[in-house]
Amino acid sequence: MQIVKLPKQNLDKFIKSLSKFGQIYAPIKKDANTSLFSKIEDSSQIDLGYNRTLLPPKKYLLPPIDSMFRFSAEAGYEEVEHGVDEKSILFGVHSCDIHGLRILDLVFSGRYVDNHYFTGRKNTSIIGLSCIPDDMCFCRSMGTDFVENGFDLFLSDIDQSYLVRIATSLGDDMVRASQSLFKEVGKEEIEKHKKKSNEMQKHFKTDIELYNLPEIMDLEYESKTWEEIGEKCLSCGSCSMVCPTCYCYDVFDELSLDGKTGERKTRWDSCLFEDYALVAGGTNFRSERSARVKNRYFHKHRGFVAQYGKPSCVGCGRCIQSCPAKINVVEVITKIRSDAYV
Amino acid sequence: MCNGTCTSDTDNIYQPHLARIVRRLPQIKDHRLFQLRLEDSEIRQNFSYRPGQFVELSIIGTGEAPISISSSPTRSGVIELCVRRIGRMTEALFRLPLNSLVGVRGPYGNGFPLEQMRGNNLLIVAGGLGMAPLRSLLWYALDNRSLFKEVILMFGAKVAEEMLFKYELLTLLDRTDMRCLLTVDKDEEGTWPAQVGVVTKLFDLFEVDPKITYAAVCGPPIMYKFVSKKLLEKKFSKDRILMSLERKMKCGVGKCGHCMIGYKYTCIDGPIFTYWDAINLPEMI
């Protein structure tokens, strides 16, 4: 992979030069404790020291509410213009969130390809950014603390400069468009980067053990732990909304006021919601909260592994931060693991 | 499996094709058989499916629901869907006049593994509305009679008034190339021309070699338990018991998550599961 150096004093100029490659979306500080990905009009808004944003960048690729198509009594069903052909740049995406997007890619490809999702994906370039983990990050356990593809450029902080990995031809175009801002990388900087990466490891305070977890999940299917968590869970669905890999959606038809035309839309859903598995006639396949909580953990750490070979969790810590009942995925998995050894 | 609805780069996999309701045949109370004809002739000609598959049916302005296909692919031209009036979507469907346009996309799901089943005996076990998807397999087998050895239908309903496709199935009683066993739990007037009693009692009426037989089962949740028990007693191996199991199949294409059980989506990995699959997936039966 090609690597160049971007001195920090050139960053602002570089971000400005990127605007000709598309609309920039980057983290901003909303208040003292909250960061968000937001549309950037002025590069001074960008806050690259953020820990985790409230919502992951999936909100751009899989919007909370999205249109599938239009319909009318006369014309039937017709495609809508989505505006996804506009180019955009997600700037400052952490490694875990890049892994999160790659997990969404797995789900929306396969035998039935969601072309709407992939059109958006193709038109969105990703510029990654290194980070320092806090006490809720467990990406190291999930193997998502580093990323080797799924971005165009990746910026790693080496104090006075960023070491910039160029992963795609588009990334190369971006660098070449403001070539004078970049410098060659010397041996010294590479060493510095390696040192920084090692230092990052020291910041981790949270780990989970993934080894044989799917098997343990099977063994602990009847564990009382699920009922205990079910008692605590409020079924609010916050963990799903903030999760970079949760993709479940509900579908609804929205009629216009004339009653003749409308749109079919998707809306984020959560497997924790009471009506998630409710079907016409009143049968609810998961009416118990404990069954829904268990299903969520099973899907992420057992089912997804069976289906795609890896868990659908990237260790970003958002669900830990957002849970009003203080349910902590790390504690749950540790508990389940200890249940298996009692 | 490309069924004329397979996608190219620009296709929207969620966009239904228009179809016209050409007939509405009343069945038992709150059940109707809808015959649909796809509007676009090319799509209509390319629309093929296998027994056990389902479509997503849209009512313009109301929504979409998964409905299993009740017709056999051996009889092309129209798709037949047997629908119970039970929710918002089906309520709207029942109100639609003849010739109305609806939306159809699919077919989805795995359907029955016909290639494996060929050359074997076929034992169809249905209860209540479970006949809706199995009717497709029944007519497929009868229209391709030479593909199977013995064909046996066991179908139970509470009372005669609640037996789906009753008149059609009663005509099968005279056929000599199959066994048609129709039972009702209760026959107070004593007029039912066939068996009386629960569906599992019918197992005593015949012998089949379980090594060369596939059982196809669909019915209310409680039935799976009793029927699988009987089949296991009859020495069926678990992968020769095929069950149609459904969940909330919303998108039909394995994306929206609602029909997930364990690590399977009922919409793409099912709705036909072997009994072995079913007992190894949590929550399945």
Chai-1 contact restraints between the chains, C-beta under 6 A:
chainA,res_idxA,chainB,res_idxB,connection_type,confidence,min_distance_angstrom,max_distance_angstrom,comment,restraint_id
A,M68,B,Y14,contact,1.0,0.0,6.0,A-B,restraint_1
A,F69,B,Q15,contact,1.0,0.0,6.0,A-B,restraint_2
A,F71,B,I60,contact,1.0,0.0,6.0,A-B,restraint_3
A,G76,B,L18,contact,1.0,0.0,6.0,A-B,restraint_4
A,Y77,B,Q15,contact,1.0,0.0,6.0,A-B,restraint_5
A,Y77,B,P16,contact,1.0,0.0,6.0,A-B,restraint_6
A,Y77,B,G103,contact,1.0,0.0,6.0,A-B,restraint_7
A,E79,B,N12,contact,1.0,0.0,6.0,A-B,restraint_8
A,Y112,B,I13,contact,1.0,0.0,6.0,A-B,restraint_9
A,Y112,B,V253,contact,1.0,0.0,6.0,A-B,restraint_10
A,Y221,B,P282,contact,1.0,0.0,6.0,A-B,restraint_11
A,C248,B,G257,contact,1.0,0.0,6.0,A-B,restraint_12
A,Y249,B,C256,contact,1.0,0.0,6.0,A-B,restraint_13
A,V251,B,K250,contact,1.0,0.0,6.0,A-B,restraint_14
A,D253,B,G61,contact,1.0,0.0,6.0,A-B,restraint_15
A,D253,B,G63,contact,1.0,0.0,6.0,A-B,restraint_16
A,L255,B,G61,contact,1.0,0.0,6.0,A-B,restraint_17
A,G262,B,G61,contact,1.0,0.0,6.0,A-B,restraint_18
A,A277,B,K248,contact,1.0,0.0,6.0,A-B,restraint_19
A,V279,B,K248,contact,1.0,0.0,6.0,A-B,restraint_20
A,A280,B,I86,contact,1.0,0.0,6.0,A-B,restraint_21
A,A280,B,G87,contact,1.0,0.0,6.0,A-B,restraint_22
A,G281,B,I86,contact,1.0,0.0,6.0,A-B,restraint_23
A,G303,B,G262,contact,1.0,0.0,6.0,A-B,restraint_24
A,G303,B,Y263,contact,1.0,0.0,6.0,A-B,restraint_25
A,A306,B,Y263,contact,1.0,0.0,6.0,A-B,restraint_26
A,Q307,B,Y263,contact,1.0,0.0,6.0,A-B,restraint_27
